[in-house]
Amino acid sequence: MRMVDMIEKKRDGHALTNEEISFVINGYTDGSIPDYQMSAFQMAVYFQGMTLEETAQFTMAMVESGDQVDLSAIEGVKVDKHSTGGVGDTTTLVLAPLVAALGIPVAKMSGRGLGHTGGTLDKLESVPGFHIEITDKEFFDLVNTNKIAVIGQSGNITPADKKIYSLRDVTATVSSIPLIASSIMSKKIAAGSDAIVLDVKVGTGAFMKDLDMARELAGEMVQIGNKIGRQTMAVISDMNQPLGYAIGNALEVKEAVETLQGNGPEDLHELCLTLGSHMVRLAGKADSTEEARKMLEEVIQNGKALEVFKLFLQAQGGDTSVIDDLSKLPTAQYKIDVPAKEAGYVSAITADEIGTAAMLLGAGRATKESEIDLAVGLVLHKKIGDSVEVGESLVTIHSNTEDIESVKEKIYHAYGVSASKVQPVKLVHDEITR
């Protein structure tokens, strides 16, 4: 086989065989296929697309390019949740203990964040003493005992995807649906879960800005997962404004605890119940999402979900006293309000701008080498549809420096205020099960 023939075949709109796709992935991973040929191939895919069969094989070839996690030592159906990203997306911190409280194993492999805020690991490390440095055996034992544990991702999961992703970024092929879908699903499948719930974000703070494109991506990923033998479904949720009120690592941990106590933001609470009910159903613990939702609401109300969160933190070295006294979490030196300049109703919050403002404070990483400040971030007081008066606080900035003019500018630029009443944003746009 020759790579030039694969490029020509895809350029002309023909489907590649399984063997040809494996040749492309293996050759690019081992370096025998150069960047310039892979770039040409990706551009051909961008314009010609892939069949479902091709995309599924492309996904599995990337899975097989590196390590695959074997979770068979963990009892029960392992269900994972994946979000395509967003601003203030604290769902994992709430969902993991919430679902585990129903006896469903949550074996979570997470990475560090690159962008607005830290990843799940960074957020959890806001809790003094919490660590992810545990062996695979300890990880399996903790999940079997407590039904929940979190570990860092293996360095050799889907190396083909890492190389291809970097190339997509500089060749204007990032928005190809087959390439996005195979990238996301290869990592989820390599992580070893039996079933996958996808939270596909759409809006100003999401990769997918258009609802039709989000539906197309969700449908493609659901089909890939089911074809490969993983029960898969997707929820398309709104990211035209940040989820919840907090953006920042320790601030999001605090909001997660409040949500597990039943006192969290309405949108975060609702999305966690929606995603969680599908996880419970796929795990076989409920016959319907309605039944699953009632079960989840009960473990919030009776305090079991919060107890599981404490048990999880304690098992990995975390100081559980922070749950009862949230002031023990890292705290910023300055709290500065951003007052509204006009009265009316909040009509828009550009989530990307809010996320960038948090990153400027040090809540996220601009590059992999950036250091995160776990204490800093933003707490929103007004969301779309809320009324606001002149001088009323839109956002409180939590900062370790008083030099925050650029942050304020981003916040003012993100907020739109209308004289007429505005309807609140719809949170869940669609649910795709096939």
Rosetta blueprint (number, residue, H / E / L):
1 M L
2 R L
3 M H
4 V H
5 D H
6 M H
7 I H
8 E H
9 K H
10 K H
11 R H
12 D L
13 G L
14 H L
15 A L
16 L L
17 T L
18 N H
19 E H
20 E H
21 I H
22 S H
23 F H
24 V H
25 I H
26 N H
27 G H
28 Y H
29 T H
30 D H
31 G L
32 S L
33 I L
34 P L
35 D H
36 Y H
37 Q H
38 M H
39 S H
40 A H
41 F H
42 Q H
43 M H
44 A H
45 V H
46 Y H
47 F H
48 Q H
49 G L
50 M L
51 T L
52 L H
53 E H
54 E H
55 T H
56 A H
57 Q H
58 F H
59 T H
60 M H
61 A H
62 M H
63 V H
64 E L
65 S L
66 G L
67 D E
68 Q L
69 V L
70 D L
71 L L
72 S L
73 A L
74 I L
75 E L
76 G L
77 V L
78 K L
79 V E
80 D E
81 K E
82 H E
83 S E
84 T L
85 G L
86 G L
87 V L
88 G L
89 D L
90 T L
91 T H
92 T H
93 L H
94 V H
95 L H
96 A H
97 P H
98 L H
99 V H
100 A H
101 A L
102 L L
103 G L
104 I L
105 P L
106 V E
107 A E
108 K E
109 M E
110 S E
111 G L
112 R L
113 G L
114 L L
115 G L
116 H L
117 T L
118 G L
119 G L
120 T H
121 L H
122 D H
123 K H
124 L H
125 E L
126 S L
127 V L
128 P L
129 G L
130 F L
131 H L
132 I L
133 E L
134 I L
135 T L
136 D H
137 K H
138 E H
139 F H
140 F H
141 D H
142 L H
143 V H
144 N H
145 T H
146 N H
147 K L
148 I E
149 A E
150 V E
151 I E
152 G E
153 Q L
154 S L
155 G L
156 N L
157 I E
158 T L
159 P H
160 A H
161 D H
162 K H
163 K H
164 I H
165 Y H
166 S H
167 L H
168 R H
169 D H
170 V L
171 T L
172 A L
173 T L
174 V L
175 S L
176 S L
177 I H
178 P H
179 L H
180 I H
181 A H
182 S H
183 S H
184 I H
185 M H
186 S H
187 K H
188 K H
189 I H
190 A H
191 A L
192 G L
193 S L
194 D L
195 A E
196 I E
197 V E
198 L E
199 D E
200 V E
201 K E
202 V E
203 G L
204 T L
205 G L
206 A L
207 F L
208 M E
209 K L
210 D L
211 L H
212 D H
213 M H
214 A H
215 R H
216 E H
217 L H
218 A H
219 G H
220 E H
221 M H
222 V H
223 Q H
224 I H
225 G H
226 N H
227 K H
228 I H
229 G L
230 R L
231 Q E
232 T E
233 M E
234 A E
235 V E
236 I E
237 S E
238 D E
239 M L
240 N L
241 Q L
242 P L
243 L L
244 G L
245 Y L
246 A E
247 I E
248 G L
249 N H
250 A H
251 L H
252 E H
253 V H
254 K H
255 E H
256 A H
257 V H
258 E H
259 T H
260 L H
261 Q L
262 G L
263 N L
264 G L
265 P L
266 E H
267 D H
268 L H
269 H H
270 E H
271 L H
272 C H
273 L H
274 T H
275 L H
276 G H
277 S H
278 H H
279 M H
280 V H
281 R H
282 L H
283 A L
284 G L
285 K L
286 A L
287 D L
288 S L
289 T H
290 E H
291 E H
292 A H
293 R H
294 K H
295 M H
296 L H
297 E H
298 E H
299 V H
300 I H
301 Q H
302 N L
303 G L
304 K H
305 A H
306 L H
307 E H
308 V H
309 F H
310 K H
311 L H
312 F H
313 L H
314 Q H
315 A H
316 Q L
317 G L
318 G L
319 D L
320 T L
321 S H
322 V H
323 I H
324 D H
325 D L
326 L H
327 S H
328 K H
329 L L
330 P L
331 T L
332 A L
333 Q L
334 Y E
335 K E
336 I E
337 D E
338 V E
339 P E
340 A L
341 K L
342 E L
343 A L
344 G E
345 Y E
346 V E
347 S E
348 A E
349 I E
350 T L
351 A H
352 D H
353 E H
354 I H
355 G H
356 T H
357 A H
358 A H
359 M H
360 L H
361 L H
362 G L
363 A L
364 G L
365 R L
366 A L
367 T L
368 K L
369 E L
370 S L
371 E L
372 I L
373 D L
374 L L
375 A L
376 V L
377 G E
378 L E
379 V E
380 L E
381 H L
382 K L
383 K L
384 I L
385 G L
386 D L
387 S E
388 V E
389 E L
390 V L
391 G L
392 E L
393 S E
394 L E
395 V E
396 T E
397 I E
398 H E
399 S E
400 N L
401 T L
402 E L
403 D L
404 I L
405 E H
406 S H
407 V H
408 K H
409 E H
410 K H
411 I H
412 Y H
413 H H
414 A H
415 Y E
416 G E
417 V E
418 S E
419 A L
420 S L
421 K L
422 V L
423 Q L
424 P L
425 V L
426 K L
427 L L
428 V E
429 H E
430 D E
431 E E
432 I E
433 T L
434 R L
